[in-house]
Structures are given as structure tokens and as C-alpha cells.
Amino acid sequence: MESLERIKLGIGTICAIVLLATIGLMHFENWDFFTALYVVIITMSTVGYGDIIPTTFDGRILTLIYVICGTGAMAYTVASIAGFFIEGQFKKILRLKKMQNKLKKMNNHYILCGFGRIGKIVAKKFEKAGVPFVVIDADEKKILDELDRYKNLIYVVGDATSDDVLERAGVKKAKGLIASVSSDAENLFITLSAKGFNPNLYVVAKVDNDTSVNKLLKAGADRVVSPYTIGGLRIAELTLKPEILDFVSTLMDTTHDMEIGRFTISPNSVVVGKSISESKIRQSSGATILAIKKGDNVIINPSPNVILEVNDVIYAFGTKKHLDELKKILKDNNH
């Protein structure tokens, strides 16, 4: 039983003893309520003025009983209160209160369901990239053990399949969700619940069994990832093309601030109807265009003469600052 529960139990027991003893003395000694309450309290508190004492045999027997029970209950309660502070429960409550305030202010963030091996890797990546996120895990100890590594970790303790827990994590205001708990079935339920709250939420779900992929996609997951498949492919790539993979991995490391972005050309963009050369995207933003998708056709390493049209999808490479500038160019006709 937690310290807070023990304190509640102790206080409840003391109140019950005081009330019953007061009623008993009123009956045996023919005292009014206030007099009986006064005697019970000063006796249990060991003050014992002696100005009013029980005179009947039954009243004295009752006094012996409630003194023994009452002092025991008071000692239990005092010990529980001391344990409350010694065990850090008070600090824990303050931390949770602070956490709740942070959760209320969060917006356009990511929710990470499951703080296992994969979840911790994702969390560390998010932290390095400065991406706001909330962790959900049913094992509070697992989270608390990692607080030294994740200084600004915001978390919710609970079952991520629960609607109440998802709401506490701000699913209605979130930008994306990663379902990475241990069970495919739980990831499925999380996806269904999350999409029910926020249909525009971008959901990436982990899957262990390949037969669950289609189910998760039908449930609303935007992407389904199999760690075993990705791990196998990476091992093969490292074996066959180690130099290329090392180069790409180095560039994509968040410590180098290099990213690949995907953007859609808006009707308001100044580049509409212009060639890549005429748009001067490289000079204006610093980003490098890797590919352009026009409908179902993908142009890899497009030539400077390719015409940019509305709804073309641009895949570009650069720093976060470069990609932010490119996004403005492709969206805003006043840029």
C-alpha cells in the first residue's frame, strides 16, 4: 500500500474511533456531544486534563478500549505521514502536478506508446532533434529509471490502449503517434483509438508478425514498420554496400542537422510554371532536389529544365534551415 493510501486509512480510522467513542460516552455517561468529544480527544492525545472523567464502569471500559486503539491508529498515521515524505511521495506528487501542467500546454507533438528498447531509441532521436513528445507506458518504474538520461521527459503512466490515457497524453492536439508496445493486437487497438480521436493523426505502428500488417493499415496506420524486416535489410546492405550505407547514415544523423524532406507544391507558390533552373530553388533555399513526383511518375535527379507544377511532390535534401526555406517557397506566393 502506498504512503498516501496509508495516511488516508489512518485518518479514517482515527475519525471512526473518535466518533464511536463519543457516541459511547454520551450513552454511558449521559454527556452532551461536545463534552464527550472533548474527553475523547484530550484522552487520545494524551493531554488528559482530568477535569472531566468517566464515572461509570462501562464508560471506563470504553475509555480503555479507545485509548489503546486510538493511540495505535495515531502512531500508524504519524508513521505513514513520515514515510510519505521520506519515500519521496510528496516530491512525486509535485512532479506529477508539474507534468500535468506541461501536458495541458502541449500541441502539435508526438505520442510515443511503449518505452521499451525501440521506444527508447525513438525518444532519444526525438530529443536530439528537439521534437516535442510524450511517452506512454504502463510500467512507471521503467520510466523513472530513465529520467536521468531524458532530463525533460514528459510521460503518462497507463495503458496506451485506454482512451482516457490517450486523452491525457493530448491525442486530440498531437501531430503523430508511434505505437511500439510489445503486442501487435495492442498496437492495433492503439491505432484504432487514436484515429478515432484524431483522424488527421499520423500513425506509425510497429509490427512483429507480418500477417498483422494489413490489419494495422486497415485500422488507420499510415505506416507499419517491422523491426525484424528492417534489421535484416540493414544487415544485408551493410554486407553488400557498407560504404554507401555508412555515408547515408552519417548524413542523416541528427548531430549533422541533415534531413530529407517531402513537400507538395502549392497553387500559391512562386515556382508554379517555372523550370527548376528558373525557380532558383537551390540559390534561394540551399536545399538540393533529389526527386520530383508528378502523379505516378517519379523523376530521379531531375534536370534543370523540368517544369514545376501544382501538386508536384518535391523530395529534397539539406539542413533543417534549408528545408524550412524550401517549404516557404513552395507554399507562399509572397516569399
C-alpha positions in Angstrom: 0.0 0.0 0.0 1.4 3.4 -0.9 2.1 6.0 1.7 -0.8 8.3 0.6 -3.3 5.4 1.0 -1.9 4.5 4.4 -2.4 8.1 5.5 -6.0 8.1 4.3 -6.6 4.8 6.1 -5.0 6.1 9.4 -7.0 9.3 9.4 -10.2 7.4 8.6 -9.6 5.0 11.4 -8.9 7.8 13.9 -12.1 9.6 12.9 -14.1 6.4 13.2 -12.7 5.7 16.7 -13.4 9.3 17.9 -17.0 9.2 16.6 -17.8 5.8 18.1 -16.1 6.6 21.4 -18.0 10.0 21.6 -21.3 8.2 21.0 -20.5 5.6 23.6 -19.6 8.1 26.3 -22.8 10.1 25.5 -24.7 6.9 26.1 -22.9 5.6 29.2 -22.1 8.9 30.9 -25.2 10.9 29.8 -22.9 13.7 28.4 -23.8 16.0 25.6 -22.0 15.6 22.3 -19.4 18.3 22.8 -18.4 17.1 26.3 -18.0 13.5 25.1 -16.0 14.7 22.1 -13.8 16.9 24.3 -13.0 14.0 26.7 -12.2 11.6 23.8 -9.8 14.0 22.1 -7.8 15.1 25.1 -7.6 11.5 26.3 -6.4 10.1 22.9 -3.9 13.0 22.5 -2.5 12.0 26.0 -3.1 15.6 27.3 -5.6 14.3 29.9 -6.5 17.4 31.9 -8.6 15.3 34.3 -11.3 18.0 34.7 -13.9 15.6 33.3 -13.6 11.8 33.8 -15.9 8.8 33.2 -17.7 7.7 36.3 -19.5 4.6 35.2 -17.9 1.2 34.8 -18.9 0.9 31.1 -17.6 4.4 30.4 -14.2 3.5 31.9 -14.0 0.2 29.9 -14.8 2.1 26.7 -12.1 4.7 27.6 -9.5 1.9 27.9 -10.5 0.5 24.6 -10.5 3.7 22.6 -7.2 4.9 24.2 -5.4 1.7 23.1 -7.0 1.7 19.7 -6.7 5.5 19.2 -3.1 5.8 20.2 -2.2 2.9 17.9 -4.1 4.5 15.0 -2.4 7.8 15.6 1.0 6.2 15.7 0.3 4.4 12.5 -0.9 7.7 10.8 2.1 9.7 12.0 4.5 6.9 10.8 2.7 6.9 7.4 3.0 10.7 7.1 6.7 10.5 7.9 7.0 7.7 5.3 5.2 9.9 2.8 7.9 12.5 2.9 10.9 10.1 3.4 9.9 7.9 0.5 9.7 10.9 -1.8 5.9 10.7 -2.3 5.4 14.4 -1.8 8.1 15.1 -4.4 6.4 12.6 -6.7 3.1 14.4 -6.4 4.7 17.7 -7.2 6.4 16.2 -10.2 3.1 14.7 -11.5 1.4 18.0 -11.0 4.1 19.8 -13.0 3.8 17.1 -15.6 0.0 17.6 -15.9 0.6 21.3 -16.5 3.1 20.6 -19.2 0.7 18.1 -20.9 -2.1 20.7 -21.0 0.2 23.1 -22.9 1.5 20.6 -25.4 0.3 21.0 -29.0 1.4 19.5 -32.4 3.5 17.0 -30.6 4.2 13.2 -30.9 3.0 10.5 -28.7 5.3 7.5 -28.1 3.3 4.4 -26.9 5.7 1.9 -25.3 9.0 2.8 -23.7 10.9 -0.5 -24.4 14.0 -0.9 -26.5 12.5 0.6 -29.6 10.7 3.3 -27.7 13.9 4.5 -26.0 15.7 4.8 -29.3 12.9 6.8 -30.8 12.7 9.0 -27.7 16.5 9.7 -27.9 16.2 10.6 -31.6 13.3 12.9 -30.9 15.1 14.6 -28.0 18.2 15.2 -30.2 16.0 16.7 -32.9 14.2 18.9 -30.5 10.8 17.3 -31.3 8.2 17.6 -28.6 6.9 14.2 -27.5 5.0 12.4 -24.7 5.8 8.8 -23.6 3.0 6.4 -22.5 4.0 3.3 -20.6 2.2 1.1 -18.0 5.4 0.4 -16.1 6.2 3.6 -14.1 9.5 2.1 -12.8 10.7 1.7 -16.4 10.2 5.4 -17.0 11.6 6.6 -13.7 14.7 4.6 -14.2 15.4 6.6 -17.4 14.8 10.2 -16.0 18.5 10.8 -15.7 19.0 10.1 -19.4 16.0 12.1 -20.5 16.1 15.3 -18.5 12.9 16.8 -19.9 10.9 13.7 -20.4 7.1 14.2 -20.3 5.2 11.0 -19.7 1.9 9.4 -18.8 1.7 6.2 -16.8 -1.0 3.9 -18.0 -2.3 1.5 -20.7 -2.0 3.2 -24.1 -5.0 1.2 -25.4 -7.1 3.2 -22.9 -9.0 6.2 -24.3 -8.5 8.1 -21.0 -4.7 7.6 -21.2 -4.5 8.8 -24.8 -6.6 11.9 -23.9 -4.3 12.7 -21.0 -1.4 12.5 -23.5 -3.1 15.1 -25.7 -4.0 12.8 -28.6 -6.6 15.3 -30.0 -3.8 18.0 -30.3 -1.0 15.7 -31.4 0.7 15.7 -34.7 1.7 12.0 -34.8 1.8 8.8 -32.8 4.2 5.8 -32.6 2.6 2.5 -31.5 5.5 0.4 -30.3 4.2 -1.7 -27.5 5.1 -5.4 -27.3 1.8 -6.8 -28.8 0.6 -6.4 -32.4 -3.0 -6.6 -31.0 -2.3 -3.7 -28.6 -0.8 -1.6 -31.4 -3.9 -2.3 -33.4 -6.2 -1.1 -30.6 -4.0 2.0 -30.0 -4.2 2.9 -33.7 -8.0 2.5 -33.8 -8.4 4.6 -30.6 -6.0 7.3 -31.7 -7.5 7.7 -35.1 -11.0 7.8 -33.5 -9.9 10.9 -31.5 -7.9 12.5 -34.3 -8.4 11.3 -37.9 -5.6 13.5 -39.1 -3.1 12.0 -36.7 0.0 10.5 -38.5 0.4 7.0 -37.0 3.4 4.7 -37.3 2.9 1.2 -35.9 5.4 -1.5 -35.0 4.6 -5.0 -36.1 6.2 -8.3 -35.1 4.1 -10.6 -37.3 3.9 -9.8 -41.0 0.3 -11.1 -41.1 -0.7 -8.1 -38.9 0.5 -5.5 -41.4 -2.7 -5.3 -43.4 -4.9 -5.2 -40.3 -2.9 -2.3 -38.9 -3.2 -0.5 -42.3 -7.0 -1.1 -42.3 -7.1 0.2 -38.7 -5.7 3.5 -39.9 -2.0 3.3 -39.5 -0.2 5.5 -42.1 3.0 3.4 -41.9 3.7 -0.1 -40.5 7.2 -1.0 -39.6 8.7 -4.4 -38.9 11.9 -4.2 -36.9 12.9 -7.7 -38.0 12.5 -6.8 -41.7 14.3 -3.5 -41.4 17.1 -5.1 -39.3 17.5 -7.9 -41.9 17.7 -5.5 -44.8 20.2 -3.3 -43.0 22.4 -6.3 -42.3 22.3 -7.2 -46.0 23.0 -3.6 -47.1 25.9 -3.3 -44.6 27.3 -6.5 -46.1 26.8 -5.7 -49.7 27.2 -1.9 -49.8 28.8 -0.8 -46.5 30.3 2.4 -47.8 27.1 3.8 -49.3 25.0 3.0 -46.2 27.6 4.4 -43.8 27.6 7.6 -45.9 23.8 8.0 -45.9 23.6 7.1 -42.2 26.2 9.7 -41.4 24.4 12.4 -43.3 21.1 11.6 -41.7 22.4 11.6 -38.2 20.7 14.4 -36.3 24.1 15.6 -34.9 24.9 16.7 -38.5 21.5 18.5 -38.9 20.9 16.9 -42.3 17.5 15.8 -43.4 15.4 14.7 -46.3 12.1 16.4 -46.7 8.9 15.8 -48.7 6.9 18.8 -49.9 3.9 19.4 -52.2 3.9 22.5 -54.4 1.0 24.8 -53.5 -1.0 26.7 -56.1 0.2 29.9 -54.4 3.9 29.1 -54.9 6.0 31.4 -57.0 7.7 28.4 -58.6 4.5 27.2 -60.4 5.0 27.0 -64.1 8.8 27.6 -63.9 11.6 25.3 -64.6 13.9 24.2 -61.8 16.6 26.5 -63.2 14.2 29.5 -63.4 12.8 28.9 -59.9 16.3 29.2 -58.4 15.4 26.9 -55.5 19.0 25.9 -54.8 20.1 29.5 -54.6 17.1 30.7 -52.5 16.9 27.9 -50.0 20.1 26.0 -50.1 18.2 22.7 -50.5 19.0 20.1 -53.2 16.2 18.5 -55.1 16.6 14.7 -55.2 13.4 13.7 -57.0 10.1 15.1 -58.2 6.9 13.0 -58.3 4.4 14.0 -60.9 1.3 11.9 -60.5 2.5 8.3 -60.7 5.7 9.3 -62.4 8.9 9.8 -60.3 11.8 11.8 -61.8 15.1 10.9 -60.1 17.7 13.6 -60.2 15.6 15.9 -62.3 17.3 18.1 -64.9 17.2 22.0 -64.6 14.6 22.1 -67.4 11.9 20.1 -65.6 8.8 22.3 -65.2 7.3 22.6 -61.7 3.6 22.3 -61.5 0.9 22.4 -58.8 0.7 19.3 -56.6 4.1 18.1 -57.7 5.8 16.4 -54.8 9.4 17.5 -54.1 11.9 15.3 -52.3 14.8 17.5 -51.2 17.9 17.2 -49.1 19.6 19.7 -46.8 19.8 21.1 -43.3 16.6 21.9 -41.3 17.1 25.6 -42.1 17.4 24.8 -45.8 14.2 22.7 -45.8 12.3 25.3 -43.9 13.2 27.9 -46.5 12.2 25.5 -49.3 8.8 24.8 -47.6 8.1 28.6 -47.6 9.0 28.9 -51.3 6.7 26.0 -52.3 3.8 27.3 -50.1 3.9 31.1 -50.2 3.5 33.3 -53.3 4.7 36.3 -51.3 8.0 34.7 -50.3 
